[in-house]
Amino acid sequence: MGMSDKISNAVDGAAGKAKEAMGKATDDPQMEAEGRGDQAVADLKQAGEKVKDAFKG
């Protein structure tokens, strides 16, 4: 996995955490759910990249 992919996935995960926290703070369940969804997508991308790395190495 390229370093830029790792950074991108980490940024996406952090943005999801921030969105979830903002949703909790503002009592906005939709934003909170979107944040959790963003984190899940970032985790899946990270897992996919790790699988690719396992087959390359």
C-alpha positions in Angstrom: 0.0 0.0 0.0 1.3 3.4 -0.9 2.1 5.9 1.8 -0.4 8.3 0.3 -3.2 5.6 0.6 -2.3 5.0 4.3 -2.4 8.8 5.0 -5.7 9.2 3.0 -7.3 6.3 5.0 -6.1 7.7 8.3 -7.4 11.2 7.4 -10.8 9.7 6.4 -11.0 7.8 9.6 -10.1 10.9 11.7 -12.7 13.0 9.8 -15.3 10.4 10.5 -14.4 10.5 14.2 -14.7 14.2 14.2 -18.0 14.1 12.4 -19.3 11.6 14.9 -18.2 13.7 17.9 -19.8 16.8 16.4 -23.0 14.9 15.9 -22.9 13.8 19.6 -22.1 17.4 20.7 -24.9 18.9 18.7 -27.4 16.1 19.3 -27.6 15.4 15.6 -28.1 11.6 15.2 -27.7 11.8 11.4 -24.3 13.5 11.5 -23.3 11.0 14.2 -24.3 8.1 12.0 -22.5 9.6 9.0 -19.4 9.8 11.0 -19.6 6.2 12.0 -20.2 5.3 8.4 -17.2 7.3 7.3 -15.0 5.5 9.8 -16.3 2.1 8.6 -15.5 3.0 5.0 -11.9 4.0 6.0 -11.5 0.8 8.0 -12.6 -1.3 5.0 -10.2 0.5 2.7 -7.4 0.0 5.1 -8.2 -3.7 5.3 -8.3 -4.0 1.6 -4.9 -2.4 1.2 -3.5 -4.7 3.9 -4.7 -7.7 1.9 -3.0 -6.3 -1.2 0.2 -5.8 0.7 0.1 -9.4 1.9 -0.1 -10.7 -1.6 2.7 -8.4 -2.8 5.2 -9.2 -0.1 
